[in-house]
Amino acid sequence: MIALLAYPGLIERTLTLSTQSRGWSACYAALIGLVGACAAIVRNRNASPAGAPTAAVADAEHLTIVRRMRWVVLAFVPSSMLQVGRVFAFARSHCPATVGSRLA
């Protein structure tokens, strides 16, 4: 949460766009590598004889609609927080007197 709020104020103001782009590219490459490693680990652990149900299948049967809806709602939280931060940064840069007077 702190990083999400600090990004417009600290990162965008101190780093150039090309530096930010290289940083994001490196982070995405690391993410892809880590996801691939996790997939390989899960694939090796869940190797079971044909026809034998795995733990993932048993857990999926107990997934209720309430739990599914909760995950859908929770998936919107990070993007909504990012949108709030961007709107605040925009308002702060375009109308500093208005935003500053509300915070004081």
PyRosetta script that sets phi, psi and omega in degrees:
from pyrosetta import init, pose_from_sequence

init()
pose = pose_from_sequence("MIALLAYPGLIERTLTLSTQSRGWSACYAALIGLVGACAAIVRNRNASPAGAPTAAVADAEHLTIVRRMRWVVLAFVPSSMLQVGRVFAFARSHCPATVGSRLA")
pose.set_psi(1, -42.5)
pose.set_omega(1, 179.9)
pose.set_phi(2, -63.2)
pose.set_psi(2, -42.5)
pose.set_omega(2, 179.5)
pose.set_phi(3, -63.8)
pose.set_psi(3, -38.2)
pose.set_omega(3, 179.6)
pose.set_phi(4, -64.6)
pose.set_psi(4, -39.3)
pose.set_omega(4, 179.3)
pose.set_phi(5, -77.1)
pose.set_psi(5, -31.7)
pose.set_omega(5, -176.8)
pose.set_phi(6, -80.7)
pose.set_psi(6, -21.1)
pose.set_omega(6, -174.6)
pose.set_phi(7, -56.1)
pose.set_psi(7, -52.6)
pose.set_omega(7, -179.2)
pose.set_phi(8, -63.7)
pose.set_psi(8, -35.2)
pose.set_omega(8, -176.2)
pose.set_phi(9, -81.2)
pose.set_psi(9, -35.3)
pose.set_omega(9, -175.4)
pose.set_phi(10, -104.2)
pose.set_psi(10, -54.3)
pose.set_omega(10, -173.3)
pose.set_phi(11, -70.8)
pose.set_psi(11, -50.3)
pose.set_omega(11, -176.5)
pose.set_phi(12, -64.6)
pose.set_psi(12, -29.7)
pose.set_omega(12, -179.0)
pose.set_phi(13, -84.2)
pose.set_psi(13, -26.2)
pose.set_omega(13, -174.3)
pose.set_phi(14, -100.5)
pose.set_psi(14, -26.4)
pose.set_omega(14, -177.9)
pose.set_phi(15, -106.4)
pose.set_psi(15, 145.9)
pose.set_omega(15, 176.3)
pose.set_phi(16, -74.3)
pose.set_psi(16, 165.1)
pose.set_omega(16, 180.0)
pose.set_phi(17, -63.5)
pose.set_psi(17, -38.3)
pose.set_omega(17, 179.9)
pose.set_phi(18, -66.9)
pose.set_psi(18, -37.1)
pose.set_omega(18, 177.1)
pose.set_phi(19, -66.8)
pose.set_psi(19, -42.3)
pose.set_omega(19, 176.8)
pose.set_phi(20, -62.4)
pose.set_psi(20, -41.3)
pose.set_omega(20, -179.7)
pose.set_phi(21, -62.5)
pose.set_psi(21, -45.0)
pose.set_omega(21, 178.0)
pose.set_phi(22, -63.9)
pose.set_psi(22, -39.6)
pose.set_omega(22, 178.2)
pose.set_phi(23, -63.2)
pose.set_psi(23, -46.0)
pose.set_omega(23, 178.4)
pose.set_phi(24, -64.1)
pose.set_psi(24, -39.2)
pose.set_omega(24, 178.7)
pose.set_phi(25, -62.8)
pose.set_psi(25, -42.7)
pose.set_omega(25, 178.2)
pose.set_phi(26, -64.3)
pose.set_psi(26, -41.1)
pose.set_omega(26, 179.4)
pose.set_phi(27, -65.5)
pose.set_psi(27, -40.9)
pose.set_omega(27, 178.3)
pose.set_phi(28, -66.8)
pose.set_psi(28, -37.6)
pose.set_omega(28, 176.8)
pose.set_phi(29, -63.7)
pose.set_psi(29, -41.6)
pose.set_omega(29, 176.9)
pose.set_phi(30, -64.3)
pose.set_psi(30, -40.7)
pose.set_omega(30, 178.4)
pose.set_phi(31, -61.3)
pose.set_psi(31, -44.9)
pose.set_omega(31, 179.4)
pose.set_phi(32, -61.4)
pose.set_psi(32, -42.5)
pose.set_omega(32, 178.3)
pose.set_phi(33, -63.3)
pose.set_psi(33, -43.5)
pose.set_omega(33, -179.8)
pose.set_phi(34, -67.8)
pose.set_psi(34, -39.4)
pose.set_omega(34, 177.0)
pose.set_phi(35, -64.3)
pose.set_psi(35, -41.2)
pose.set_omega(35, 177.0)
pose.set_phi(36, -62.6)
pose.set_psi(36, -40.9)
pose.set_omega(36, 178.1)
pose.set_phi(37, -64.2)
pose.set_psi(37, -42.5)
pose.set_omega(37, 177.9)
pose.set_phi(38, -62.9)
pose.set_psi(38, -41.1)
pose.set_omega(38, 178.9)
pose.set_phi(39, -62.7)
pose.set_psi(39, -40.3)
pose.set_omega(39, 179.0)
pose.set_phi(40, -65.7)
pose.set_psi(40, -41.0)
pose.set_omega(40, 179.2)
pose.set_phi(41, -64.8)
pose.set_psi(41, -45.6)
pose.set_omega(41, -179.5)
pose.set_phi(42, -65.2)
pose.set_psi(42, -39.6)
pose.set_omega(42, 179.8)
pose.set_phi(43, -61.9)
pose.set_psi(43, -42.8)
pose.set_omega(43, -179.9)
pose.set_phi(44, -70.1)
pose.set_psi(44, -35.6)
pose.set_omega(44, -179.4)
pose.set_phi(45, -74.0)
pose.set_psi(45, -34.7)
pose.set_omega(45, -175.4)
pose.set_phi(46, -91.8)
pose.set_psi(46, 12.9)
pose.set_omega(46, 176.8)
pose.set_phi(47, -67.6)
pose.set_psi(47, 113.6)
pose.set_omega(47, -179.2)
pose.set_phi(48, -129.7)
pose.set_psi(48, 160.8)
pose.set_omega(48, 177.7)
pose.set_phi(49, -60.7)
pose.set_psi(49, 152.8)
pose.set_omega(49, -179.0)
pose.set_phi(50, -58.9)
pose.set_psi(50, 133.6)
pose.set_omega(50, 177.8)
pose.set_phi(51, 89.6)
pose.set_psi(51, -14.1)
pose.set_omega(51, 179.6)
pose.set_phi(52, -84.6)
pose.set_psi(52, 125.5)
pose.set_omega(52, -179.8)
pose.set_phi(53, -68.9)
pose.set_psi(53, 142.1)
pose.set_omega(53, 178.0)
pose.set_phi(54, -93.6)
pose.set_psi(54, 172.5)
pose.set_omega(54, 179.8)
pose.set_phi(55, -64.4)
pose.set_psi(55, -33.7)
pose.set_omega(55, -179.3)
pose.set_phi(56, -64.1)
pose.set_psi(56, -38.2)
pose.set_omega(56, 178.8)
pose.set_phi(57, -67.5)
pose.set_psi(57, -40.6)
pose.set_omega(57, 179.7)
pose.set_phi(58, -65.7)
pose.set_psi(58, -39.7)
pose.set_omega(58, 178.9)
pose.set_phi(59, -68.1)
pose.set_psi(59, -35.9)
pose.set_omega(59, -178.7)
pose.set_phi(60, -65.6)
pose.set_psi(60, -29.2)
pose.set_omega(60, -180.0)
pose.set_phi(61, -69.9)
pose.set_psi(61, -25.5)
pose.set_omega(61, -178.2)
pose.set_phi(62, -95.0)
pose.set_psi(62, 7.8)
pose.set_omega(62, -178.9)
pose.set_phi(63, -80.2)
pose.set_psi(63, 115.5)
pose.set_omega(63, -178.3)
pose.set_phi(64, -90.0)
pose.set_psi(64, 165.5)
pose.set_omega(64, 179.0)
pose.set_phi(65, -65.1)
pose.set_psi(65, -33.7)
pose.set_omega(65, 178.8)
pose.set_phi(66, -64.4)
pose.set_psi(66, -43.0)
pose.set_omega(66, 179.6)
pose.set_phi(67, -66.5)
pose.set_psi(67, -39.0)
pose.set_omega(67, 177.1)
pose.set_phi(68, -63.3)
pose.set_psi(68, -44.9)
pose.set_omega(68, -179.7)
pose.set_phi(69, -64.9)
pose.set_psi(69, -36.8)
pose.set_omega(69, 177.4)
pose.set_phi(70, -61.3)
pose.set_psi(70, -42.0)
pose.set_omega(70, 179.1)
pose.set_phi(71, -67.2)
pose.set_psi(71, -36.0)
pose.set_omega(71, 178.0)
pose.set_phi(72, -65.2)
pose.set_psi(72, -44.7)
pose.set_omega(72, 179.2)
pose.set_phi(73, -64.9)
pose.set_psi(73, -43.4)
pose.set_omega(73, -179.9)
pose.set_phi(74, -65.3)
pose.set_psi(74, -25.9)
pose.set_omega(74, 178.5)
pose.set_phi(75, -67.8)
pose.set_psi(75, -23.9)
pose.set_omega(75, 179.6)
pose.set_phi(76, -81.1)
pose.set_psi(76, -16.0)
pose.set_omega(76, -174.6)
pose.set_phi(77, -61.3)
pose.set_psi(77, -51.5)
pose.set_omega(77, -178.1)
pose.set_phi(78, -61.3)
pose.set_psi(78, -42.0)
pose.set_omega(78, -178.6)
pose.set_phi(79, -68.8)
pose.set_psi(79, -34.9)
pose.set_omega(79, 178.1)
pose.set_phi(80, -69.7)
pose.set_psi(80, -36.3)
pose.set_omega(80, 176.9)
pose.set_phi(81, -66.0)
pose.set_psi(81, -38.9)
pose.set_omega(81, 177.6)
pose.set_phi(82, -64.0)
pose.set_psi(82, -41.2)
pose.set_omega(82, 179.7)
pose.set_phi(83, -64.7)
pose.set_psi(83, -41.0)
pose.set_omega(83, 178.5)
pose.set_phi(84, -62.5)
pose.set_psi(84, -42.5)
pose.set_omega(84, 179.3)
pose.set_phi(85, -63.6)
pose.set_psi(85, -41.3)
pose.set_omega(85, 179.9)
pose.set_phi(86, -67.2)
pose.set_psi(86, -40.4)
pose.set_omega(86, 178.6)
pose.set_phi(87, -65.0)
pose.set_psi(87, -41.9)
pose.set_omega(87, 179.1)
pose.set_phi(88, -63.7)
pose.set_psi(88, -43.9)
pose.set_omega(88, 179.3)
pose.set_phi(89, -63.9)
pose.set_psi(89, -39.8)
pose.set_omega(89, 178.1)
pose.set_phi(90, -64.0)
pose.set_psi(90, -47.0)
pose.set_omega(90, -179.0)
pose.set_phi(91, -64.2)
pose.set_psi(91, -38.3)
pose.set_omega(91, -178.9)
pose.set_phi(92, -66.7)
pose.set_psi(92, -37.6)
pose.set_omega(92, -178.7)
pose.set_phi(93, -79.9)
pose.set_psi(93, -25.8)
pose.set_omega(93, -176.8)
pose.set_phi(94, -99.7)
pose.set_psi(94, -25.3)
pose.set_omega(94, 177.2)
pose.set_phi(95, -140.0)
pose.set_psi(95, 71.0)
pose.set_omega(95, -175.1)
pose.set_phi(96, -63.4)
pose.set_psi(96, -32.0)
pose.set_omega(96, -179.0)
pose.set_phi(97, -67.8)
pose.set_psi(97, -38.8)
pose.set_omega(97, -178.5)
pose.set_phi(98, -68.6)
pose.set_psi(98, -47.4)
pose.set_omega(98, -178.4)
pose.set_phi(99, -68.6)
pose.set_psi(99, -42.1)
pose.set_omega(99, -178.0)
pose.set_phi(100, -64.4)
pose.set_psi(100, -37.0)
pose.set_omega(100, -178.7)
pose.set_phi(101, -70.1)
pose.set_psi(101, -28.2)
pose.set_omega(101, 178.8)
pose.set_phi(102, -77.2)
pose.set_psi(102, -29.5)
pose.set_omega(102, -178.6)
pose.set_phi(103, -80.8)
pose.set_psi(103, -23.5)
pose.set_omega(103, -175.1)
pose.set_phi(104, -79.4)
pose.dump_pdb("model.pdb")
